[in-house]
C-alpha cells in the first residue's frame, strides 16, 4: 500500500526533475533567472513557464506589432507573484501600449459602416495647399478651435476629400473628449433595417443624441418614405430641437437634394422633401468644394 506521504514525495520529485530538464534550454534558463521566483514554486508550473519563456523571447527581437508571434496580438503571457501566489497574466508589449495611447481618442467616436482607413484620418495629413479646398479647411480649423453652433453641409465632386476632412476634424475633437458619431448613410439604413429585432433602438437613439454627428454621403441611398420620414427626419428633428451639431456630406447641393428626396416609389412628394431641407438648413451651413479626386493620390497628405 502506497502511503500518501510517499506519493507526495514522488510527485514532488517528478515535478523537480521536469523543471530541471527544462532548465537545460538556454532561453528558458535566461527567462527563469530574470523573474527571480523561488524554485519550489516554479517547478509546479514548468509547462506554463515554458510557454511564457517562448512568448517573452518572441518579444525581445520583435520589430513591430504586425510581426507579433504570440498567441494574443500585442501581449506576452507572463508570471507574477501576488501575495505569495504565482499568477499568470497577459502583459501588453511596448508596441501595443503605444498604439493604445495613439488611438485612445477612439473611445469618444463611433464609426458606423465607414471604411477602417478613416480611423487614421488626421488633420496633420490634410493637404492644405489646394486653393479649391482652402475655404473649407479654414472653416473646419475654426470649428476645431470653437466646436459650437451650426455644422457643415459639404457638397462637392466624388473623391474630393469631403469625408476625410470632416472625419479628421472629428478625430481631433475626440482627442478633446468630445463625443461624436460618423455614419455612412446608405449602409447605415440597411444596417438599421436589419437590426429591427436586435439593437435597433440603441443605434437609432445614439445617432439622434450624440453631441456631434456626421451623416456621410446623404443622397446616395434609394429614397423610401421610411428612410426619409421615419429615420432621416426624426434624426434631424431631434438634433434641431436639442441644438446638437450636425454635419452632412453629399454629392448633391441642398437644392438638388430636395429633388432627390422627393422621388420615391410612391411618386413625387415635394412637401415631405421640403420638410427635410428646412431642417438641414437650420442645422448646417452649406459649402461647395470642387477638387481633383484625392483617392488617386498615393501621397501621405490627402
Backbone as CSV, one residue per row, in Angstrom:
resi,resn,N_x,N_y,N_z,CA_x,CA_y,CA_z,C_x,C_y,C_z
1,UNK,0.841,-1.202,0.000,0.000,0.000,0.000,0.874,1.249,0.000
2,UNK,0.610,2.188,-0.928,1.421,3.407,-1.033,0.891,4.455,-0.063
3,UNK,1.763,4.944,0.772,1.363,5.978,1.722,1.209,7.321,1.014
4,UNK,0.327,8.166,1.564,0.087,9.478,0.988,1.363,10.300,0.969
5,UNK,2.137,10.236,2.021,3.386,10.995,2.103,4.368,10.569,1.032
6,UNK,4.452,9.228,0.791,5.355,8.736,-0.248,4.916,9.219,-1.629
7,UNK,3.582,9.246,-1.858,3.053,9.697,-3.149,3.383,11.172,-3.379
8,UNK,3.248,11.994,-2.334,3.542,13.415,-2.440,5.019,13.637,-2.728
9,UNK,5.874,12.841,-2.070,7.314,12.958,-2.320,7.652,12.561,-3.749
10,UNK,6.955,11.516,-4.232,7.194,11.054,-5.606,6.787,12.137,-6.608
11,UNK,5.600,12.719,-6.393,5.111,13.763,-7.289,6.038,14.968,-7.268
12,UNK,6.519,15.317,-6.083,7.426,16.455,-5.956,8.732,16.176,-6.692
13,UNK,9.173,14.953,-6.598,10.412,14.575,-7.290,10.241,14.662,-8.803
14,UNK,9.111,14.199,-9.309,8.868,14.238,-10.749,8.757,15.689,-11.235
15,UNK,8.114,16.531,-10.441,7.984,17.943,-10.807,9.357,18.603,-10.888
16,UNK,10.209,18.271,-9.919,11.541,18.873,-9.887,12.381,18.380,-11.060
17,UNK,12.250,17.097,-11.371,13.015,16.542,-12.498,12.596,17.209,-13.805
18,UNK,11.296,17.396,-13.983,10.786,18.040,-15.201,11.278,19.480,-15.285
19,UNK,11.293,20.135,-14.149,11.744,21.524,-14.101,13.240,21.629,-14.414
20,UNK,14.038,20.736,-13.807,15.489,20.750,-14.043,15.810,20.425,-15.496
21,UNK,15.035,19.549,-16.093,15.242,19.213,-17.503,14.963,20.420,-18.393
22,UNK,13.922,21.161,-18.056,13.574,22.359,-18.831,14.677,23.409,-18.725
23,UNK,15.366,23.446,-17.597,16.438,24.421,-17.393,17.627,24.197,-18.321
24,UNK,17.679,23.020,-18.949,18.755,22.756,-19.902,18.624,23.611,-21.158
25,UNK,17.424,24.131,-21.374,17.210,25.032,-22.504,17.728,26.419,-22.118
26,UNK,18.612,26.970,-22.921,19.280,28.240,-22.601,18.275,29.382,-22.438
27,UNK,17.325,29.479,-23.372,16.356,30.578,-23.305,15.468,30.454,-22.077
28,UNK,15.068,29.230,-21.749,14.234,29.021,-20.571,14.995,29.404,-19.304
29,UNK,16.289,29.024,-19.245,17.135,29.349,-18.081,17.276,30.873,-17.947
30,UNK,17.483,31.566,-19.053,17.603,33.032,-19.015,16.315,33.670,-18.497
31,UNK,15.206,33.117,-18.943,13.906,33.654,-18.518,13.705,33.455,-17.020
32,UNK,14.000,32.260,-16.523,13.829,31.948,-15.107,14.726,32.841,-14.255
33,UNK,15.954,33.068,-14.712,16.881,33.926,-13.959,16.357,35.358,-13.842
34,UNK,15.628,35.795,-14.844,15.119,37.166,-14.835,13.940,37.359,-13.883
35,UNK,13.088,36.364,-13.757,11.857,36.570,-12.976,12.075,36.411,-11.470
36,UNK,13.156,35.733,-11.061,13.549,35.666,-9.654,12.393,35.253,-8.733
37,UNK,11.872,34.073,-8.999,10.821,33.486,-8.170,11.355,32.163,-7.626
38,UNK,11.097,31.826,-6.348,11.655,30.605,-5.739,11.363,29.350,-6.553
39,UNK,12.370,28.478,-6.605,12.272,27.257,-7.414,11.141,26.355,-6.958
40,UNK,10.896,26.274,-5.641,9.859,25.376,-5.133,8.464,25.773,-5.621
41,UNK,8.324,27.013,-6.029,7.053,27.465,-6.613,7.053,27.216,-8.115
42,UNK,8.156,27.578,-8.783,8.235,27.485,-10.236,8.094,26.061,-10.755
43,UNK,8.656,25.091,-10.029,8.690,23.728,-10.552,7.297,23.110,-10.673
44,UNK,6.280,23.745,-10.066,4.906,23.244,-10.179,4.245,23.673,-11.489
45,UNK,4.923,24.587,-12.216,4.298,25.178,-13.408,5.231,25.151,-14.615
46,UNK,6.021,24.097,-14.749,7.061,24.050,-15.785,6.493,24.267,-17.191
47,UNK,5.449,23.548,-17.557,4.932,23.651,-18.927,4.384,25.051,-19.207
48,UNK,3.731,25.665,-18.237,3.207,27.023,-18.419,4.356,28.022,-18.524
49,UNK,5.388,27.822,-17.724,6.554,28.704,-17.769,7.300,28.590,-19.091
50,UNK,7.310,27.392,-19.675,7.931,27.223,-20.989,7.170,28.046,-22.041
51,UNK,5.863,28.065,-21.929,5.054,28.888,-22.823,5.377,30.368,-22.612
52,UNK,5.489,30.770,-21.348,5.831,32.162,-21.030,7.202,32.536,-21.582
53,UNK,8.151,31.630,-21.449,9.510,31.872,-21.930,9.514,32.084,-23.443
54,UNK,8.760,31.263,-24.147,8.694,31.398,-25.600,8.133,32.763,-25.989
55,UNK,7.056,33.186,-25.325,6.440,34.468,-25.656,7.358,35.629,-25.263
56,UNK,8.045,35.487,-24.140,8.992,36.519,-23.696,10.086,36.732,-24.732
57,UNK,10.644,35.637,-25.246,11.732,35.749,-26.229,11.215,36.176,-27.606
58,UNK,9.966,35.858,-27.913,9.383,36.388,-29.147,9.380,37.909,-29.127
59,UNK,9.133,38.449,-27.946,9.045,39.911,-27.801,10.411,40.595,-27.899
60,UNK,11.471,39.902,-27.526,12.784,40.545,-27.427,13.250,41.139,-28.748
61,UNK,13.025,40.429,-29.834,13.504,40.899,-31.139,12.369,41.243,-32.100
62,UNK,11.181,41.470,-31.551,10.024,41.760,-32.403,10.127,43.185,-32.951
63,UNK,10.029,43.377,-34.279,10.200,44.714,-34.866,8.940,45.571,-34.875
64,UNK,7.758,44.941,-34.761,6.528,45.724,-34.843,5.347,44.894,-34.350
65,UNK,4.221,45.573,-34.137,3.019,44.878,-33.682,2.535,43.883,-34.729
66,UNK,2.665,44.225,-35.998,2.215,43.337,-37.079,3.026,42.054,-37.156
67,UNK,4.255,42.098,-36.593,5.129,40.924,-36.637,4.975,40.040,-35.404
68,UNK,4.054,40.373,-34.521,3.869,39.628,-33.271,3.607,38.148,-33.541
69,UNK,4.342,37.268,-32.832,4.196,35.822,-32.985,3.486,35.170,-31.805
70,UNK,3.082,35.976,-30.830,2.438,35.416,-29.647,0.971,35.101,-29.900
71,UNK,0.389,34.321,-29.003,-0.982,33.857,-29.189,-1.963,35.022,-29.207
72,UNK,-1.759,36.010,-28.363,-2.609,37.194,-28.338,-1.808,38.373,-28.865
73,UNK,-2.252,38.937,-29.982,-1.517,40.005,-30.654,-1.219,41.167,-29.700
74,UNK,0.076,41.471,-29.553,0.474,42.621,-28.751,0.632,42.329,-27.272
75,UNK,0.509,41.066,-26.898,0.609,40.704,-25.480,1.575,39.524,-25.294
76,UNK,2.201,39.477,-24.112,3.026,38.327,-23.730,2.433,37.712,-22.468
77,UNK,2.373,36.404,-22.444,1.846,35.677,-21.279,2.977,35.489,-20.283
78,UNK,2.864,36.108,-19.106,3.985,36.167,-18.161,3.530,35.876,-16.735
79,UNK,4.486,35.395,-15.891,4.162,35.129,-14.475,4.405,36.366,-13.610
80,UNK,3.727,36.396,-12.472,3.995,37.422,-11.467,3.543,36.897,-10.109
81,UNK,4.189,37.375,-9.074,3.824,36.999,-7.719,2.859,38.022,-7.149
82,UNK,1.778,37.537,-6.520,0.814,38.414,-5.869,0.418,37.794,-4.536
83,UNK,0.819,38.448,-3.452,0.543,37.957,-2.093,1.020,36.524,-1.894
84,UNK,2.219,36.267,-2.428,2.836,34.962,-2.258,2.292,33.890,-3.182
85,UNK,1.430,34.266,-4.123,0.834,33.294,-5.048,1.289,33.611,-6.465
86,UNK,1.724,32.566,-7.186,2.156,32.753,-8.571,0.929,32.842,-9.477
87,UNK,0.857,33.919,-10.237,-0.239,34.126,-11.170,0.323,34.363,-12.565
88,UNK,-0.508,34.116,-13.566,-0.111,34.356,-14.948,-1.074,35.364,-15.573
89,UNK,-0.524,36.290,-16.354,-1.348,37.343,-16.937,-0.789,37.740,-18.297
90,UNK,-1.624,38.431,-19.090,-1.183,38.949,-20.382,-0.724,40.392,-20.208
91,UNK,0.523,40.637,-20.551,1.098,41.982,-20.416,1.278,42.589,-21.814
92,UNK,0.765,43.798,-22.045,0.919,44.408,-23.374,2.371,44.782,-23.653
93,UNK,2.779,44.616,-24.900,4.137,44.992,-25.286,4.199,46.504,-25.523
94,UNK,5.397,47.010,-25.789,5.564,48.456,-25.987,4.809,48.942,-27.224
95,UNK,4.733,48.090,-28.255,4.027,48.497,-29.471,2.519,48.604,-29.215
96,UNK,1.975,47.646,-28.456,0.549,47.677,-28.130,0.237,48.870,-27.225
97,UNK,1.117,49.127,-26.269,0.924,50.259,-25.359,0.931,51.568,-26.129
98,UNK,1.876,51.708,-27.052,1.950,52.935,-27.858,0.727,53.083,-28.756
99,UNK,0.269,51.959,-29.313,-0.921,52.002,-30.168,-2.149,52.421,-29.363
100,UNK,-2.267,51.872,-28.150,-3.414,52.220,-27.311,-3.404,53.701,-26.950
101,UNK,-2.215,54.242,-26.709,-2.109,55.668,-26.409,-2.481,56.497,-27.632
102,UNK,-2.002,56.054,-28.796,-2.256,56.795,-30.037,-3.740,56.832,-30.367
103,UNK,-4.430,55.714,-30.121,-5.837,55.620,-30.507,-6.785,55.694,-29.305
104,UNK,-6.288,56.240,-28.213,-7.119,56.360,-27.016,-8.366,57.199,-27.297
105,UNK,-8.235,58.145,-28.214,-9.347,59.038,-28.534,-10.548,58.301,-29.128
106,UNK,-10.322,57.090,-29.645,-11.394,56.362,-30.318,-12.557,56.000,-29.388
107,UNK,-12.319,56.067,-28.085,-13.413,55.806,-27.154,-14.490,56.890,-27.254
108,UNK,-14.125,58.017,-27.851,-15.059,59.137,-27.958,-15.757,59.240,-29.310
109,UNK,-15.481,58.308,-30.215,-16.061,58.407,-31.555,-16.501,57.027,-32.038
110,UNK,-17.685,56.987,-32.647,-18.201,55.740,-33.206,-18.322,55.876,-34.715
111,UNK,-17.796,54.886,-35.421,-17.910,54.849,-36.877,-18.920,53.768,-37.248
112,UNK,-19.964,54.133,-37.954,-20.953,53.167,-38.409,-20.768,52.946,-39.903
113,UNK,-20.311,51.728,-40.245,-20.216,51.304,-41.646,-19.267,52.176,-42.471
114,UNK,-18.245,52.699,-41.846,-17.254,53.517,-42.552,-15.975,52.706,-42.715
115,UNK,-15.283,52.806,-43.862,-14.032,52.064,-44.048,-13.031,52.328,-42.921
116,UNK,-12.298,51.288,-42.519,-11.405,51.384,-41.377,-10.275,52.389,-41.560
117,UNK,-9.910,52.681,-42.818,-8.790,53.593,-43.035,-9.082,55.001,-42.521
118,UNK,-10.366,55.310,-42.309,-10.696,56.637,-41.794,-10.320,56.802,-40.331
119,UNK,-10.064,55.707,-39.637,-9.640,55.798,-38.244,-8.345,56.595,-38.141
120,UNK,-7.509,56.514,-39.174,-6.230,57.228,-39.183,-6.350,58.625,-39.786
121,UNK,-7.560,59.066,-40.099,-7.725,60.409,-40.658,-7.202,61.438,-39.665
122,UNK,-6.260,62.236,-40.112,-5.589,63.172,-39.207,-5.500,64.547,-39.839
123,UNK,-5.713,65.564,-39.043,-5.607,66.940,-39.516,-4.188,67.238,-40.002
124,UNK,-3.212,66.566,-39.408,-1.822,66.800,-39.805,-1.517,66.246,-41.194
125,UNK,-2.342,65.330,-41.695,-2.127,64.730,-43.011,-2.904,65.455,-44.114
126,UNK,-3.693,66.424,-43.730,-4.512,67.129,-44.715,-3.642,68.026,-45.584
127,UNK,-3.803,67.909,-46.908,-3.067,68.755,-47.847,-3.755,70.117,-47.901
128,UNK,-3.110,71.101,-47.319,-3.700,72.438,-47.212,-3.264,73.353,-48.357
129,UNK,-2.599,72.788,-49.366,-2.063,73.614,-50.453,-3.071,73.864,-51.565
130,UNK,-4.115,73.029,-51.641,-5.054,73.144,-52.747,-5.995,74.322,-52.525
131,UNK,-5.945,75.294,-53.431,-6.748,76.514,-53.290,-8.236,76.216,-53.236
132,UNK,-8.671,75.183,-53.963,-10.100,74.862,-54.037,-10.648,74.333,-52.707
133,UNK,-9.751,73.940,-51.805,-10.204,73.387,-50.525,-9.913,74.322,-49.352
134,UNK,-9.238,75.442,-49.606,-8.786,76.290,-48.504,-9.931,76.854,-47.683
135,UNK,-11.013,77.244,-48.346,-12.142,77.826,-47.628,-12.748,76.804,-46.661
136,UNK,-12.889,75.567,-47.126,-13.436,74.500,-46.280,-12.500,74.178,-45.129
137,UNK,-11.217,74.095,-45.434,-10.227,73.781,-44.408,-10.199,74.867,-43.338
138,UNK,-10.286,76.119,-43.748,-10.306,77.222,-42.789,-11.540,77.124,-41.897
139,UNK,-12.691,76.816,-42.501,-13.932,76.686,-41.731,-13.791,75.583,-40.678
140,UNK,-13.267,74.430,-41.106,-13.127,73.293,-40.195,-12.085,73.565,-39.111
141,UNK,-11.024,74.244,-39.484,-9.994,74.586,-38.498,-10.575,75.499,-37.415
142,UNK,-11.396,76.448,-37.817,-12.057,77.334,-36.852,-13.020,76.546,-35.958
143,UNK,-13.661,75.548,-36.560,-14.599,74.730,-35.779,-13.863,73.898,-34.733
144,UNK,-12.685,73.390,-35.084,-11.889,72.623,-34.120,-11.560,73.497,-32.905
145,UNK,-11.245,74.753,-33.165,-10.903,75.673,-32.077,-12.122,76.133,-31.298
146,UNK,-13.292,76.107,-31.937,-14.530,76.541,-31.271,-15.696,75.674,-31.760
147,UNK,-15.806,74.437,-31.236,-16.783,73.473,-31.761,-18.214,73.724,-31.273
148,UNK,-18.792,74.823,-31.687,-20.163,75.152,-31.319,-20.895,75.687,-32.547
149,UNK,-22.213,75.801,-32.414,-23.003,76.392,-33.487,-23.350,75.402,-34.577
150,UNK,-23.607,75.943,-35.767,-24.020,75.112,-36.890,-22.906,74.179,-37.352
151,UNK,-23.352,73.060,-37.929,-22.414,72.174,-38.593,-22.261,72.571,-40.046
152,UNK,-21.667,71.683,-40.822,-21.369,71.978,-42.219,-22.098,71.000,-43.136
153,UNK,-22.744,71.530,-44.168,-23.260,70.698,-45.255,-22.239,70.842,-46.377
154,UNK,-21.424,69.804,-46.572,-20.324,69.887,-47.521,-20.658,69.092,-48.776
155,UNK,-20.789,69.796,-49.869,-21.083,69.156,-51.148,-19.892,69.318,-52.079
156,UNK,-19.818,68.476,-53.073,-18.692,68.551,-53.998,-18.581,67.302,-54.827
157,UNK,-17.612,67.284,-55.707,-17.462,66.149,-56.616,-16.972,64.904,-55.887
158,UNK,-17.143,63.782,-56.546,-16.732,62.492,-55.998,-15.224,62.473,-55.742
159,UNK,-14.834,62.037,-54.541,-13.422,61.839,-54.229,-12.638,63.087,-53.893
160,UNK,-13.320,64.207,-53.660,-12.574,65.450,-53.398,-12.092,65.557,-51.958
161,UNK,-12.466,64.604,-51.118,-11.959,64.593,-49.743,-12.941,65.108,-48.708
162,UNK,-14.223,65.177,-49.041,-15.229,65.692,-48.113,-15.247,64.907,-46.807
163,UNK,-15.390,63.591,-46.943,-15.499,62.745,-45.758,-14.218,62.784,-44.941
164,UNK,-13.081,62.690,-45.619,-11.800,62.660,-44.905,-11.615,63.918,-44.056
165,UNK,-11.906,65.078,-44.615,-11.705,66.332,-43.893,-12.565,66.400,-42.631
166,UNK,-13.804,65.975,-42.749,-14.692,66.056,-41.588,-14.349,64.989,-40.557
167,UNK,-14.019,63.772,-40.994,-13.624,62.735,-40.041,-12.327,63.131,-39.331
168,UNK,-11.386,63.718,-40.058,-10.159,64.208,-39.424,-10.484,65.259,-38.374
169,UNK,-11.466,66.100,-38.668,-11.918,67.105,-37.703,-12.515,66.440,-36.468
170,UNK,-13.362,65.451,-36.687,-13.979,64.736,-35.560,-12.923,64.013,-34.727
171,UNK,-11.923,63.431,-35.402,-10.856,62.748,-34.664,-10.096,63.721,-33.765
172,UNK,-9.853,64.929,-34.276,-9.183,65.946,-33.465,-10.037,66.314,-32.253
173,UNK,-11.321,66.438,-32.453,-12.215,66.803,-31.358,-12.379,65.648,-30.363
174,UNK,-12.279,64.408,-30.859,-12.339,63.250,-29.958,-11.170,63.266,-28.980
175,UNK,-10.031,63.797,-29.417,-8.869,63.924,-28.528,-9.128,64.947,-27.426
176,UNK,-10.138,65.795,-27.626,-10.538,66.771,-26.607,-11.741,66.255,-25.811
177,UNK,-11.986,64.937,-25.933,-13.084,64.263,-25.217,-14.470,64.726,-25.653
178,UNK,-14.587,65.138,-26.916,-15.893,65.465,-27.486,-16.412,64.231,-28.226
179,UNK,-17.552,63.742,-27.807,-18.092,62.510,-28.375,-18.788,62.780,-29.706
180,UNK,-18.609,61.852,-30.633,-19.184,62.027,-31.966,-19.484,60.677,-32.596
181,UNK,-20.213,60.737,-33.703,-20.503,59.531,-34.484,-20.446,59.882,-35.960
182,UNK,-19.978,58.922,-36.765,-19.906,59.079,-38.214,-20.683,57.927,-38.828
183,UNK,-21.699,58.243,-39.615,-22.495,57.176,-40.228,-22.465,57.314,-41.744
184,UNK,-22.097,56.235,-42.418,-22.189,56.186,-43.881,-23.645,55.899,-44.195
185,UNK,-24.366,56.890,-44.668,-25.819,56.880,-44.681,-26.446,55.684,-45.406
186,UNK,-26.077,55.365,-46.650,-26.745,54.249,-47.329,-26.604,52.929,-46.568
187,UNK,-25.402,52.654,-46.082,-25.169,51.388,-45.384,-25.800,51.409,-43.994
188,UNK,-25.810,52.575,-43.355,-26.437,52.691,-42.038,-27.922,52.347,-42.111
189,UNK,-28.596,52.787,-43.175,-30.013,52.474,-43.334,-30.235,50.967,-43.472
190,UNK,-29.385,50.315,-44.261,-29.509,48.863,-44.432,-29.247,48.149,-43.115
191,UNK,-28.220,48.616,-42.402,-27.852,48.005,-41.130,-28.955,48.211,-40.098
192,UNK,-29.534,49.402,-40.094,-30.597,49.716,-39.139,-31.817,48.837,-39.392
193,UNK,-32.167,48.686,-40.644,-33.328,47.865,-41.005,-33.104,46.410,-40.599
194,UNK,-31.871,45.945,-40.732,-31.558,44.553,-40.388,-31.529,44.317,-38.884
195,UNK,-31.522,45.394,-38.100,-31.397,45.245,-36.641,-32.728,45.440,-35.916
196,UNK,-33.846,45.332,-36.637,-35.166,45.522,-36.018,-35.352,44.648,-34.781
197,UNK,-34.879,43.428,-34.835,-35.071,42.500,-33.713,-33.851,42.408,-32.809
198,UNK,-32.935,43.342,-32.963,-31.699,43.277,-32.179,-31.494,44.593,-31.422
199,UNK,-30.604,45.458,-31.928,-30.267,46.701,-31.220,-30.681,47.943,-31.999
200,UNK,-31.820,47.867,-32.652,-32.338,48.966,-33.474,-32.444,50.262,-32.674
201,UNK,-33.135,50.206,-31.546,-33.359,51.413,-30.740,-32.049,52.015,-30.239
202,UNK,-31.115,51.152,-29.859,-29.822,51.627,-29.353,-29.073,52.420,-30.425
203,UNK,-29.004,51.891,-31.634,-28.315,52.578,-32.730,-29.015,53.880,-33.101
204,UNK,-30.328,53.796,-33.241,-31.116,54.947,-33.673,-31.028,56.086,-32.645
205,UNK,-31.200,55.731,-31.383,-31.149,56.749,-30.331,-29.769,57.374,-30.204
206,UNK,-28.734,56.573,-30.410,-27.383,57.102,-30.249,-27.087,58.185,-31.287
207,UNK,-27.417,57.930,-32.539,-27.109,58.926,-33.571,-27.995,60.156,-33.437
208,UNK,-29.160,59.995,-32.846,-30.007,61.164,-32.609,-29.430,62.055,-31.508
209,UNK,-28.787,61.442,-30.518,-28.422,62.163,-29.309,-26.940,62.477,-29.161
210,UNK,-26.077,61.876,-29.968,-24.639,62.119,-29.832,-24.346,63.609,-30.060
211,UNK,-23.438,64.208,-29.293,-23.183,65.651,-29.413,-22.782,66.118,-30.808
212,UNK,-22.058,65.260,-31.540,-21.540,65.655,-32.849,-21.775,64.501,-33.819
213,UNK,-22.433,64.794,-34.933,-22.802,63.728,-35.877,-22.435,64.117,-37.303
214,UNK,-21.882,63.143,-38.048,-21.688,63.287,-39.489,-22.566,62.264,-40.206
215,UNK,-23.475,62.754,-41.035,-24.229,61.890,-41.956,-23.492,61.945,-43.282
216,UNK,-22.805,60.875,-43.604,-21.920,60.857,-44.766,-22.629,60.294,-45.996
217,UNK,-22.463,60.992,-47.115,-22.985,60.565,-48.414,-24.514,60.527,-48.454
218,UNK,-25.132,61.527,-47.883,-26.582,61.654,-47.982,-26.959,61.886,-49.445
219,UNK,-27.937,61.146,-49.910,-28.344,61.240,-51.305,-27.886,60.060,-52.133
220,UNK,-26.995,59.241,-51.576,-26.530,58.050,-52.301,-27.482,56.879,-52.110
221,UNK,-28.449,57.034,-51.186,-29.384,55.954,-50.890,-30.568,55.970,-51.851
222,UNK,-31.264,54.852,-51.937,-32.545,54.806,-52.627,-33.599,55.308,-51.641
223,UNK,-34.272,56.393,-52.001,-35.181,57.035,-51.060,-36.463,56.222,-50.900
224,UNK,-36.885,56.071,-49.652,-38.176,55.466,-49.342,-38.840,56.327,-48.276
225,UNK,-40.158,56.250,-48.162,-40.830,57.006,-47.104,-40.273,56.677,-45.722
226,UNK,-39.910,55.411,-45.507,-39.342,55.005,-44.204,-38.008,55.691,-43.954
227,UNK,-37.073,55.609,-44.912,-35.739,56.184,-44.697,-35.796,57.702,-44.580
228,UNK,-36.671,58.333,-45.342,-36.749,59.792,-45.340,-37.533,60.335,-44.157
229,UNK,-38.771,59.816,-43.954,-39.683,60.421,-42.986,-39.507,59.872,-41.569
230,UNK,-39.273,58.562,-41.459,-39.153,57.965,-40.127,-37.736,58.023,-39.577
231,UNK,-36.740,57.931,-40.443,-35.363,57.893,-39.954,-34.687,59.261,-40.084
232,UNK,-34.495,59.735,-41.301,-33.769,60.983,-41.501,-34.470,62.166,-40.826
233,UNK,-35.763,62.290,-41.040,-36.494,63.412,-40.464,-36.467,63.351,-38.933
234,UNK,-36.607,62.156,-38.378,-36.579,62.002,-36.914,-35.231,62.411,-36.340
235,UNK,-34.148,61.993,-37.013,-32.804,62.351,-36.547,-32.618,63.864,-36.587
236,UNK,-32.955,64.458,-37.715,-32.750,65.903,-37.880,-33.633,66.713,-36.930
237,UNK,-34.877,66.275,-36.758,-35.795,66.994,-35.865,-35.284,66.969,-34.427
238,UNK,-34.855,65.787,-33.975,-34.347,65.663,-32.607,-33.112,66.526,-32.398
239,UNK,-32.227,66.517,-33.374,-30.991,67.277,-33.240,-31.266,68.786,-33.320
240,UNK,-32.240,69.173,-34.106,-32.631,70.573,-34.196,-33.246,71.034,-32.867
241,UNK,-34.120,70.212,-32.301,-34.784,70.562,-31.051,-33.814,70.669,-29.887
242,UNK,-32.706,69.937,-29.970,-31.763,69.888,-28.848,-30.431,70.588,-29.143
243,UNK,-30.402,71.366,-30.241,-29.197,72.127,-30.603,-27.947,71.253,-30.652
244,UNK,-28.055,70.114,-31.333,-26.935,69.188,-31.470,-26.284,69.388,-32.841
245,UNK,-24.981,69.594,-32.842,-24.260,69.946,-34.066,-24.243,68.779,-35.044
246,UNK,-24.589,69.077,-36.284,-24.742,68.045,-37.306,-24.001,68.427,-38.576
247,UNK,-23.228,67.480,-39.112,-22.518,67.657,-40.371,-23.101,66.690,-41.398
248,UNK,-23.072,67.094,-42.643,-23.576,66.248,-43.726,-22.638,66.386,-44.923
249,UNK,-22.330,65.266,-45.570,-21.646,65.317,-46.861,-22.571,64.743,-47.921
250,UNK,-22.459,65.287,-49.135,-23.306,64.811,-50.232,-22.711,65.237,-51.559
251,UNK,-22.994,64.470,-52.582,-22.627,64.882,-53.938,-23.671,65.833,-54.516
252,UNK,-24.800,65.971,-53.801,-25.853,66.894,-54.208,-25.709,68.230,-53.469
253,UNK,-26.005,69.315,-54.133,-26.227,70.573,-53.425,-27.525,70.425,-52.641
254,UNK,-27.790,71.322,-51.699,-29.041,71.234,-50.945,-30.243,71.341,-51.868
255,UNK,-30.166,72.233,-52.860,-31.278,72.399,-53.812,-31.540,71.109,-54.577
256,UNK,-30.483,70.450,-55.040,-30.649,69.201,-55.787,-31.056,68.045,-54.879
257,UNK,-30.619,68.110,-53.614,-31.002,67.065,-52.665,-32.509,67.060,-52.460
258,UNK,-33.109,68.230,-52.471,-34.565,68.316,-52.308,-35.278,67.525,-53.395
259,UNK,-34.811,67.637,-54.621,-35.411,66.888,-55.723,-35.212,65.384,-55.529
260,UNK,-34.027,65.024,-55.067,-33.725,63.609,-54.845,-34.640,63.019,-53.772
261,UNK,-34.801,63.742,-52.661,-35.599,63.239,-51.545,-37.086,63.183,-51.876
262,UNK,-37.513,63.942,-52.876,-38.931,63.951,-53.248,-39.332,62.705,-54.026
263,UNK,-38.350,62.025,-54.633,-38.655,60.902,-55.511,-38.664,59.584,-54.738
264,UNK,-39.833,58.959,-54.623,-39.940,57.623,-54.027,-40.826,56.767,-54.931
265,UNK,-40.963,55.500,-54.582,-41.830,54.621,-55.384,-43.297,55.024,-55.284
266,UNK,-43.589,55.866,-54.266,-44.967,56.351,-54.109,-45.243,57.582,-54.960
267,UNK,-44.210,58.056,-55.669,-44.382,59.226,-56.509,-43.557,60.403,-56.016
268,UNK,-43.861,61.590,-56.491,-43.122,62.797,-56.122,-43.798,63.436,-54.917
269,UNK,-43.040,63.636,-53.846,-43.566,64.185,-52.597,-42.732,65.394,-52.176
270,UNK,-42.970,66.493,-52.828,-42.167,67.702,-52.619,-42.310,68.282,-51.219
271,UNK,-43.501,68.214,-50.657,-43.723,68.794,-49.329,-42.889,68.073,-48.274
272,UNK,-42.870,66.744,-48.341,-42.100,65.977,-47.363,-40.594,66.201,-47.544
273,UNK,-40.160,66.330,-48.792,-38.752,66.607,-49.054,-38.378,67.985,-48.517
274,UNK,-39.274,68.946,-48.694,-39.008,70.311,-48.238,-38.863,70.372,-46.716
275,UNK,-39.621,69.543,-46.007,-39.510,69.492,-44.538,-38.098,69.083,-44.129
276,UNK,-37.518,68.127,-44.852,-36.154,67.693,-44.565,-35.176,68.835,-44.842
277,UNK,-35.337,69.482,-45.966,-34.420,70.554,-46.376,-34.455,71.709,-45.376
278,UNK,-35.619,72.046,-44.856,-35.721,73.111,-43.861,-34.898,72.788,-42.620
279,UNK,-34.908,71.549,-42.211,-34.147,71.133,-41.034,-32.649,71.128,-41.329
280,UNK,-32.273,70.701,-42.519,-30.858,70.714,-42.900,-30.326,72.142,-42.913
281,UNK,-31.118,73.069,-43.446,-30.679,74.468,-43.499,-30.569,75.075,-42.108
282,UNK,-31.429,74.630,-41.195,-31.363,75.128,-39.819,-30.091,74.619,-39.119
283,UNK,-29.734,73.372,-39.411,-28.628,72.717,-38.702,-27.258,73.007,-39.304
284,UNK,-27.186,73.333,-40.580,-25.888,73.393,-41.256,-25.708,74.658,-42.090
285,UNK,-24.452,74.907,-42.391,-24.049,75.938,-43.351,-23.528,75.220,-44.588
286,UNK,-24.016,75.571,-45.756,-23.632,74.860,-46.971,-22.349,75.416,-47.568
287,UNK,-21.458,74.505,-47.940,-20.251,74.872,-48.667,-20.035,73.869,-49.793
288,UNK,-19.554,74.370,-50.918,-19.222,73.501,-52.047,-17.709,73.422,-52.167
289,UNK,-17.222,72.207,-52.382,-15.784,72.001,-52.531,-15.537,71.173,-53.791
290,UNK,-14.976,71.788,-54.796,-14.647,71.107,-56.052,-13.138,70.924,-56.104
291,UNK,-12.702,69.696,-56.253,-11.260,69.425,-56.216,-10.968,68.183,-57.042
292,UNK,-9.706,67.951,-57.318,-9.320,66.717,-58.011,-9.623,65.522,-57.117
293,UNK,-9.704,64.361,-57.720,-10.015,63.133,-56.988,-8.832,62.735,-56.119
294,UNK,-8.968,62.925,-54.800,-7.873,62.648,-53.873,-7.639,61.152,-53.689
295,UNK,-8.591,60.335,-54.108,-8.443,58.890,-53.920,-7.412,58.296,-54.872
296,UNK,-7.018,59.056,-55.860,-5.992,58.586,-56.801,-4.591,59.016,-56.382
297,UNK,-4.514,59.776,-55.285,-3.219,60.282,-54.823,-2.607,59.282,-53.852
298,UNK,-1.347,58.934,-54.077,-0.680,57.947,-53.242,0.172,58.569,-52.136
299,UNK,0.193,59.903,-52.104,0.984,60.571,-51.090,0.334,60.424,-49.723
300,UNK,1.093,60.779,-48.655,0.565,60.686,-47.315,-0.446,61.783,-47.032
301,UNK,-0.311,62.919,-47.702,-1.271,64.003,-47.493,-2.513,63.736,-48.329
302,UNK,-3.662,64.157,-47.835,-4.925,63.845,-48.504,-5.745,65.123,-48.677
